[in-house]
Amino acid sequence: MLKSGKFKFKSFSLLIIRMSRRRRSSDEIATEILDHAESGIKKTQIMYQCNLSFTQLENYTKALINAGFMTVNGGIYRNTTKGKDVLHTSRELKQKMEPFYRFLKEEQSI
């Protein structure tokens, strides 16, 4: 953490945020992409808004298109009906699982 007597991070809050981050699962990333593509979005916007590398972006968009969850027309990515259904189901599941996640978070902070 220390480098030549100085903090590697510019601020302590950035260090705390970095330490509290966890890796997203592939379904979380896919759902986030579908969430942003709901009204149509360009590829670079997906990359920046979902915080993905170009390689990740390529892999996920190809997989979502291949699965029939998303289409691309004129450089604009949009959800298909199937993609909208998946997004809706994902949101419902996340809402129903909220008490579970809250309990885990409270247990980990003890």
ChimeraX attribute file (.defattr): number of C-alpha atoms within 10 A of each C-alpha:
attribute: neighborCount
match mode: 1-to-1
recipient: residues
	/A:1	9
	/A:2	8
	/A:3	8
	/A:4	7
	/A:5	7
	/A:6	9
	/A:7	12
	/A:8	12
	/A:9	14
	/A:10	9
	/A:11	9
	/A:12	11
	/A:13	10
	/A:14	11
	/A:15	14
	/A:16	11
	/A:17	9
	/A:18	11
	/A:19	9
	/A:20	8
	/A:21	8
	/A:22	7
	/A:23	7
	/A:24	9
	/A:25	9
	/A:26	10
	/A:27	10
	/A:28	12
	/A:29	18
	/A:30	20
	/A:31	20
	/A:32	15
	/A:33	26
	/A:34	26
	/A:35	20
	/A:36	18
	/A:37	23
	/A:38	16
	/A:39	11
	/A:40	18
	/A:41	18
	/A:42	15
	/A:43	17
	/A:44	13
	/A:45	12
	/A:46	20
	/A:47	17
	/A:48	12
	/A:49	11
	/A:50	16
	/A:51	12
	/A:52	16
	/A:53	11
	/A:54	13
	/A:55	9
	/A:56	13
	/A:57	21
	/A:58	13
	/A:59	11
	/A:60	17
	/A:61	21
	/A:62	14
	/A:63	14
	/A:64	19
	/A:65	17
	/A:66	11
	/A:67	11
	/A:68	14
	/A:69	21
	/A:70	24
	/A:71	19
	/A:72	16
	/A:73	8
	/A:74	6
	/A:75	12
	/A:76	13
	/A:77	23
	/A:78	24
	/A:79	26
	/A:80	19
	/A:81	12
	/A:82	13
	/A:83	23
	/A:84	19
	/A:85	13
	/A:86	17
	/A:87	21
	/A:88	14
	/A:89	12
	/A:90	15
	/A:91	14
	/A:92	11
	/A:93	11
	/A:94	13
	/A:95	10
	/A:96	11
	/A:97	11
	/A:98	11
	/A:99	11
	/A:100	10
	/A:101	12
	/A:102	10
	/A:103	10
	/A:104	11
	/A:105	11
	/A:106	9
	/A:107	9
	/A:108	7
	/A:109	6
	/A:110	5
